[in-house]
Amino acid sequence: MQVIDWLLLQNPVVKRLTKIHLLGQKVPYQTEGYINDYLNLFDANKKMWGGGVYSPKWISTHYTMLELMTMEIDPKHPIYQEGLKTLLTYLWPNHGMYNKHVHLDMCVSAMVLNMSAYGEHQSPKIDEIIDYILDHPMPDGGWNCSWERKPKPHISSVHTTLSVIEAFHQVLKQGYTYRRDEVRDALYQGIEVLLERDLFKNKKTGDPIHPIMTKASYPARWKYDILRALECFASIHFPYDPRMKDALDLLKSQMKGPFMPKGTKISGLTHFNLEQGRYGAMNTLRMLKVLKTYEPNTYQTLIQKDITHEKT
């Protein structure tokens, strides 16, 4: 047995994503496994999950749908589409004014844009969110969720910047045309902001911005980590940059053969446990996807390794 064989024995969601991203197969959308488990928890009367829109974390509508998108649910699934209407109604009222003084958090806005673009949603609110993000960058070219607070920050946040990159990638991928050239330029500027930090370093000291960012968490929720960043870059087909090396080496040092650990569990409510075994199936899949793009020789070595006697 090899690691891809092992992945193909996991939850149907992992099996499907393995076929798509590691084996290059075209696989139709399906609702088996985790996706079906999430769909069964949808409250059809309230049009939401977990009794709330953004909270309670992590069982709310927002974070459940973020997981469904990550698991690549059919973007046209009627429940996903209902969830989008709920998000845009409650999280983006009155041109994004959370109250009469401040806008919706920039990071949350980016996640809502990401999920909406994934669902190919058509609404004037999509253009409004794009305007909001494009019109409020930090001086360094990234974004910060605290941009309008006082005292105003002067540098970007890696958390918010990555959420914007993911959202703008989805906007371009799904063919939205509104301010398209500006969206593309901003996306690549955001990538440069992260690469200037080698994806995880304080620019002044060279130390990790925070140790937790060097370890992969699944689900990542809104939080930044280097595997999430590299997986995003791989999805964009962004070419290898030497400034990725330290992050890649850190992640490889955490591997047990071809396996990745489950990662740090982010505290909060959950609908159910996603990982049951010794290793993290989703993290392993994500790491192999990254290595396939940026270190193909390492990838080939790992996928050919015999894991028959490994306790998984």
Contacts in CASP RR format, 6 or more apart in sequence:
PFRMAT RR
TARGET T0000
AUTHOR 0000-0000-0000
METHOD contacts of the structure
MODEL  1
MQVIDWLLLQNPVVKRLTKIHLLGQKVPYQTEGYINDYLNLFDANKKMWG
GGVYSPKWISTHYTMLELMTMEIDPKHPIYQEGLKTLLTYLWPNHGMYNK
HVHLDMCVSAMVLNMSAYGEHQSPKIDEIIDYILDHPMPDGGWNCSWERK
PKPHISSVHTTLSVIEAFHQVLKQGYTYRRDEVRDALYQGIEVLLERDLF
KNKKTGDPIHPIMTKASYPARWKYDILRALECFASIHFPYDPRMKDALDL
LKSQMKGPFMPKGTKISGLTHFNLEQGRYGAMNTLRMLKVLKTYEPNTYQ
TLIQKDITHEKT
1 306 0 8 1.000
1 307 0 8 1.000
1 308 0 8 1.000
2 258 0 8 1.000
2 303 0 8 1.000
2 304 0 8 1.000
2 305 0 8 1.000
2 306 0 8 1.000
2 307 0 8 1.000
3 258 0 8 1.000
3 259 0 8 1.000
3 284 0 8 1.000
3 288 0 8 1.000
3 302 0 8 1.000
3 303 0 8 1.000
3 305 0 8 1.000
3 307 0 8 1.000
4 18 0 8 1.000
4 22 0 8 1.000
4 23 0 8 1.000
4 303 0 8 1.000
6 281 0 8 1.000
6 307 0 8 1.000
6 312 0 8 1.000
7 14 0 8 1.000
7 15 0 8 1.000
7 18 0 8 1.000
7 22 0 8 1.000
7 281 0 8 1.000
7 284 0 8 1.000
7 285 0 8 1.000
8 15 0 8 1.000
8 18 0 8 1.000
8 19 0 8 1.000
9 15 0 8 1.000
10 18 0 8 1.000
10 281 0 8 1.000
11 33 0 8 1.000
11 34 0 8 1.000
11 281 0 8 1.000
12 30 0 8 1.000
12 32 0 8 1.000
12 33 0 8 1.000
12 34 0 8 1.000
12 35 0 8 1.000
13 32 0 8 1.000
13 33 0 8 1.000
13 34 0 8 1.000
13 35 0 8 1.000
13 71 0 8 1.000
13 72 0 8 1.000
14 281 0 8 1.000
14 282 0 8 1.000
14 285 0 8 1.000
16 27 0 8 1.000
16 30 0 8 1.000
16 72 0 8 1.000
17 71 0 8 1.000
17 72 0 8 1.000
17 285 0 8 1.000
18 285 0 8 1.000
19 25 0 8 1.000
19 27 0 8 1.000
20 26 0 8 1.000
20 27 0 8 1.000
20 72 0 8 1.000
21 285 0 8 1.000
21 289 0 8 1.000
21 292 0 8 1.000
22 285 0 8 1.000
22 288 0 8 1.000
22 289 0 8 1.000
22 292 0 8 1.000
22 303 0 8 1.000
29 72 0 8 1.000
29 73 0 8 1.000
29 74 0 8 1.000
29 77 0 8 1.000
31 39 0 8 1.000
31 73 0 8 1.000
31 74 0 8 1.000
31 77 0 8 1.000
34 67 0 8 1.000
34 71 0 8 1.000
34 274 0 8 1.000
35 68 0 8 1.000
35 71 0 8 1.000
35 73 0 8 1.000
37 271 0 8 1.000
37 272 0 8 1.000
38 49 0 8 1.000
38 64 0 8 1.000
38 67 0 8 1.000
38 68 0 8 1.000
38 271 0 8 1.000
39 68 0 8 1.000
39 77 0 8 1.000
39 79 0 8 1.000
41 49 0 8 1.000
41 50 0 8 1.000
41 64 0 8 1.000
41 271 0 8 1.000
42 48 0 8 1.000
42 49 0 8 1.000
42 79 0 8 1.000
42 82 0 8 1.000
43 49 0 8 1.000
43 50 0 8 1.000
43 51 0 8 1.000
46 52 0 8 1.000
47 82 0 8 1.000
47 83 0 8 1.000
47 85 0 8 1.000
47 86 0 8 1.000
48 60 0 8 1.000
48 61 0 8 1.000
48 83 0 8 1.000
48 86 0 8 1.000
49 59 0 8 1.000
49 60 0 8 1.000
49 61 0 8 1.000
49 64 0 8 1.000
49 65 0 8 1.000
49 271 0 8 1.000
50 56 0 8 1.000
50 59 0 8 1.000
50 60 0 8 1.000
50 61 0 8 1.000
50 64 0 8 1.000
51 59 0 8 1.000
51 60 0 8 1.000
51 61 0 8 1.000
52 60 0 8 1.000
52 61 0 8 1.000
53 60 0 8 1.000
53 61 0 8 1.000
53 62 0 8 1.000
53 86 0 8 1.000
53 87 0 8 1.000
53 90 0 8 1.000
53 91 0 8 1.000
54 60 0 8 1.000
54 61 0 8 1.000
54 62 0 8 1.000
54 63 0 8 1.000
54 90 0 8 1.000
54 91 0 8 1.000
54 108 0 8 1.000
56 268 0 8 1.000
56 269 0 8 1.000
57 63 0 8 1.000
57 221 0 8 1.000
57 268 0 8 1.000
57 269 0 8 1.000
58 64 0 8 1.000
58 219 0 8 1.000
58 221 0 8 1.000
58 266 0 8 1.000
58 268 0 8 1.000
58 269 0 8 1.000
58 270 0 8 1.000
59 269 0 8 1.000
59 270 0 8 1.000
59 271 0 8 1.000
61 83 0 8 1.000
61 86 0 8 1.000
61 87 0 8 1.000
62 87 0 8 1.000
62 91 0 8 1.000
62 108 0 8 1.000
62 111 0 8 1.000
62 112 0 8 1.000
63 219 0 8 1.000
63 221 0 8 1.000
64 271 0 8 1.000
65 80 0 8 1.000
65 83 0 8 1.000
65 84 0 8 1.000
65 87 0 8 1.000
65 115 0 8 1.000
66 111 0 8 1.000
66 115 0 8 1.000
66 219 0 8 1.000
66 221 0 8 1.000
67 219 0 8 1.000
68 80 0 8 1.000
69 114 0 8 1.000
69 115 0 8 1.000
69 118 0 8 1.000
70 219 0 8 1.000
73 80 0 8 1.000
74 80 0 8 1.000
75 118 0 8 1.000
75 119 0 8 1.000
75 120 0 8 1.000
76 119 0 8 1.000
76 120 0 8 1.000
80 119 0 8 1.000
81 119 0 8 1.000
81 121 0 8 1.000
84 115 0 8 1.000
84 116 0 8 1.000
84 119 0 8 1.000
84 121 0 8 1.000
87 112 0 8 1.000
87 115 0 8 1.000
87 116 0 8 1.000
88 112 0 8 1.000
88 116 0 8 1.000
88 121 0 8 1.000
88 123 0 8 1.000
88 125 0 8 1.000
91 104 0 8 1.000
91 108 0 8 1.000
91 112 0 8 1.000
92 104 0 8 1.000
92 109 0 8 1.000
92 112 0 8 1.000
92 125 0 8 1.000
92 128 0 8 1.000
92 129 0 8 1.000
95 128 0 8 1.000
95 132 0 8 1.000
96 103 0 8 1.000
96 104 0 8 1.000
96 109 0 8 1.000
96 128 0 8 1.000
96 129 0 8 1.000
96 132 0 8 1.000
97 103 0 8 1.000
97 104 0 8 1.000
98 104 0 8 1.000
98 105 0 8 1.000
102 148 0 8 1.000
102 149 0 8 1.000
103 109 0 8 1.000
103 132 0 8 1.000
103 148 0 8 1.000
104 112 0 8 1.000
105 145 0 8 1.000
106 132 0 8 1.000
106 133 0 8 1.000
106 136 0 8 1.000
106 143 0 8 1.000
106 144 0 8 1.000
106 145 0 8 1.000
106 147 0 8 1.000
106 160 0 8 1.000
106 164 0 8 1.000
107 143 0 8 1.000
107 145 0 8 1.000
107 157 0 8 1.000
107 159 0 8 1.000
107 160 0 8 1.000
107 163 0 8 1.000
107 222 0 8 1.000
108 145 0 8 1.000
108 222 0 8 1.000
109 129 0 8 1.000
109 132 0 8 1.000
109 133 0 8 1.000
110 133 0 8 1.000
110 143 0 8 1.000
110 160 0 8 1.000
110 163 0 8 1.000
110 164 0 8 1.000
110 166 0 8 1.000
110 167 0 8 1.000
111 163 0 8 1.000
111 167 0 8 1.000
111 222 0 8 1.000
112 129 0 8 1.000
113 126 0 8 1.000
113 129 0 8 1.000
113 130 0 8 1.000
113 133 0 8 1.000
113 167 0 8 1.000
113 170 0 8 1.000
113 171 0 8 1.000
114 163 0 8 1.000
114 166 0 8 1.000
114 167 0 8 1.000
114 170 0 8 1.000
116 123 0 8 1.000
116 125 0 8 1.000
116 126 0 8 1.000
116 129 0 8 1.000
117 126 0 8 1.000
117 167 0 8 1.000
117 170 0 8 1.000
117 171 0 8 1.000
117 173 0 8 1.000
117 174 0 8 1.000
117 176 0 8 1.000
118 170 0 8 1.000
118 174 0 8 1.000
119 174 0 8 1.000
120 174 0 8 1.000
126 176 0 8 1.000
126 178 0 8 1.000
127 178 0 8 1.000
127 179 0 8 1.000
130 171 0 8 1.000
130 176 0 8 1.000
130 178 0 8 1.000
130 179 0 8 1.000
130 183 0 8 1.000
131 179 0 8 1.000
133 143 0 8 1.000
133 164 0 8 1.000
133 167 0 8 1.000
133 168 0 8 1.000
133 186 0 8 1.000
134 179 0 8 1.000
134 182 0 8 1.000
134 183 0 8 1.000
134 186 0 8 1.000
136 143 0 8 1.000
136 147 0 8 1.000
136 148 0 8 1.000
137 143 0 8 1.000
137 156 0 8 1.000
137 186 0 8 1.000
137 189 0 8 1.000
138 144 0 8 1.000
138 147 0 8 1.000
138 153 0 8 1.000
138 154 0 8 1.000
138 155 0 8 1.000
138 156 0 8 1.000
139 154 0 8 1.000
139 155 0 8 1.000
140 155 0 8 1.000
140 156 0 8 1.000
140 193 0 8 1.000
141 156 0 8 1.000
141 186 0 8 1.000
141 189 0 8 1.000
141 190 0 8 1.000
141 192 0 8 1.000
141 193 0 8 1.000
142 156 0 8 1.000
142 160 0 8 1.000
142 161 0 8 1.000
142 164 0 8 1.000
142 189 0 8 1.000
142 190 0 8 1.000
142 193 0 8 1.000
143 156 0 8 1.000
143 157 0 8 1.000
143 160 0 8 1.000
143 161 0 8 1.000
143 163 0 8 1.000
143 164 0 8 1.000
143 190 0 8 1.000
144 153 0 8 1.000
144 155 0 8 1.000
144 156 0 8 1.000
144 157 0 8 1.000
144 160 0 8 1.000
145 157 0 8 1.000
145 159 0 8 1.000
145 160 0 8 1.000
146 152 0 8 1.000
146 153 0 8 1.000
146 157 0 8 1.000
147 153 0 8 1.000
156 190 0 8 1.000
156 193 0 8 1.000
158 194 0 8 1.000
158 197 0 8 1.000
158 200 0 8 1.000
158 209 0 8 1.000
158 213 0 8 1.000
158 224 0 8 1.000
158 229 0 8 1.000
159 222 0 8 1.000
159 223 0 8 1.000
159 224 0 8 1.000
161 190 0 8 1.000
161 193 0 8 1.000
161 194 0 8 1.000
162 194 0 8 1.000
162 224 0 8 1.000
162 228 0 8 1.000
162 229 0 8 1.000
162 232 0 8 1.000
163 222 0 8 1.000
164 186 0 8 1.000
164 187 0 8 1.000
164 190 0 8 1.000
165 187 0 8 1.000
165 190 0 8 1.000
165 191 0 8 1.000
165 194 0 8 1.000
165 232 0 8 1.000
165 236 0 8 1.000
166 232 0 8 1.000
168 183 0 8 1.000
168 184 0 8 1.000
168 186 0 8 1.000
168 187 0 8 1.000
169 187 0 8 1.000
169 232 0 8 1.000
169 235 0 8 1.000
169 236 0 8 1.000
171 183 0 8 1.000
172 180 0 8 1.000
172 183 0 8 1.000
172 184 0 8 1.000
172 187 0 8 1.000
176 183 0 8 1.000
187 236 0 8 1.000
191 233 0 8 1.000
191 236 0 8 1.000
191 238 0 8 1.000
194 229 0 8 1.000
195 241 0 8 1.000
195 243 0 8 1.000
195 244 0 8 1.000
196 203 0 8 1.000
196 243 0 8 1.000
197 203 0 8 1.000
197 209 0 8 1.000
198 206 0 8 1.000
198 243 0 8 1.000
198 244 0 8 1.000
198 246 0 8 1.000
198 247 0 8 1.000
199 226 0 8 1.000
199 229 0 8 1.000
199 230 0 8 1.000
199 243 0 8 1.000
199 244 0 8 1.000
199 246 0 8 1.000
199 247 0 8 1.000
200 208 0 8 1.000
200 209 0 8 1.000
200 213 0 8 1.000
200 214 0 8 1.000
200 226 0 8 1.000
200 246 0 8 1.000
200 247 0 8 1.000
200 250 0 8 1.000
201 207 0 8 1.000
201 208 0 8 1.000
201 209 0 8 1.000
201 246 0 8 1.000
202 208 0 8 1.000
202 209 0 8 1.000
208 214 0 8 1.000
212 223 0 8 1.000
212 225 0 8 1.000
212 264 0 8 1.000
213 224 0 8 1.000
213 225 0 8 1.000
213 226 0 8 1.000
214 225 0 8 1.000
214 226 0 8 1.000
214 247 0 8 1.000
214 250 0 8 1.000
215 225 0 8 1.000
215 254 0 8 1.000
215 263 0 8 1.000
215 264 0 8 1.000
216 225 0 8 1.000
216 226 0 8 1.000
216 227 0 8 1.000
216 228 0 8 1.000
216 251 0 8 1.000
216 254 0 8 1.000
216 260 0 8 1.000
216 261 0 8 1.000
216 263 0 8 1.000
216 283 0 8 1.000
216 286 0 8 1.000
216 287 0 8 1.000
217 223 0 8 1.000
217 225 0 8 1.000
217 263 0 8 1.000
217 264 0 8 1.000
217 265 0 8 1.000
217 266 0 8 1.000
218 262 0 8 1.000
218 263 0 8 1.000
218 274 0 8 1.000
218 275 0 8 1.000
218 280 0 8 1.000
218 282 0 8 1.000
218 283 0 8 1.000
218 286 0 8 1.000
219 266 0 8 1.000
219 274 0 8 1.000
220 228 0 8 1.000
220 266 0 8 1.000
221 266 0 8 1.000
223 266 0 8 1.000
226 247 0 8 1.000
226 250 0 8 1.000
226 251 0 8 1.000
227 251 0 8 1.000
227 260 0 8 1.000
227 283 0 8 1.000
227 286 0 8 1.000
227 287 0 8 1.000
227 290 0 8 1.000
229 247 0 8 1.000
230 244 0 8 1.000
230 247 0 8 1.000
230 248 0 8 1.000
230 251 0 8 1.000
230 290 0 8 1.000
230 294 0 8 1.000
231 286 0 8 1.000
231 289 0 8 1.000
231 290 0 8 1.000
233 244 0 8 1.000
233 293 0 8 1.000
234 289 0 8 1.000
234 290 0 8 1.000
234 292 0 8 1.000
234 293 0 8 1.000
234 294 0 8 1.000
237 293 0 8 1.000
240 293 0 8 1.000
240 294 0 8 1.000
244 294 0 8 1.000
248 290 0 8 1.000
248 291 0 8 1.000
248 294 0 8 1.000
248 295 0 8 1.000
251 260 0 8 1.000
251 287 0 8 1.000
251 290 0 8 1.000
252 298 0 8 1.000
254 260 0 8 1.000
254 261 0 8 1.000
255 287 0 8 1.000
255 302 0 8 1.000
256 279 0 8 1.000
257 302 0 8 1.000
257 305 0 8 1.000
257 307 0 8 1.000
258 284 0 8 1.000
258 288 0 8 1.000
258 302 0 8 1.000
258 303 0 8 1.000
258 305 0 8 1.000
258 307 0 8 1.000
259 278 0 8 1.000
259 279 0 8 1.000
259 280 0 8 1.000
259 284 0 8 1.000
259 307 0 8 1.000
259 310 0 8 1.000
259 312 0 8 1.000
260 279 0 8 1.000
260 280 0 8 1.000
260 283 0 8 1.000
260 284 0 8 1.000
260 286 0 8 1.000
260 287 0 8 1.000
261 279 0 8 1.000
261 280 0 8 1.000
261 283 0 8 1.000
262 275 0 8 1.000
262 279 0 8 1.000
262 280 0 8 1.000
262 283 0 8 1.000
263 280 0 8 1.000
263 283 0 8 1.000
274 282 0 8 1.000
275 281 0 8 1.000
275 282 0 8 1.000
277 312 0 8 1.000
278 311 0 8 1.000
278 312 0 8 1.000
279 312 0 8 1.000
288 299 0 8 1.000
288 302 0 8 1.000
288 303 0 8 1.000
291 298 0 8 1.000
291 299 0 8 1.000
291 302 0 8 1.000
292 299 0 8 1.000
END
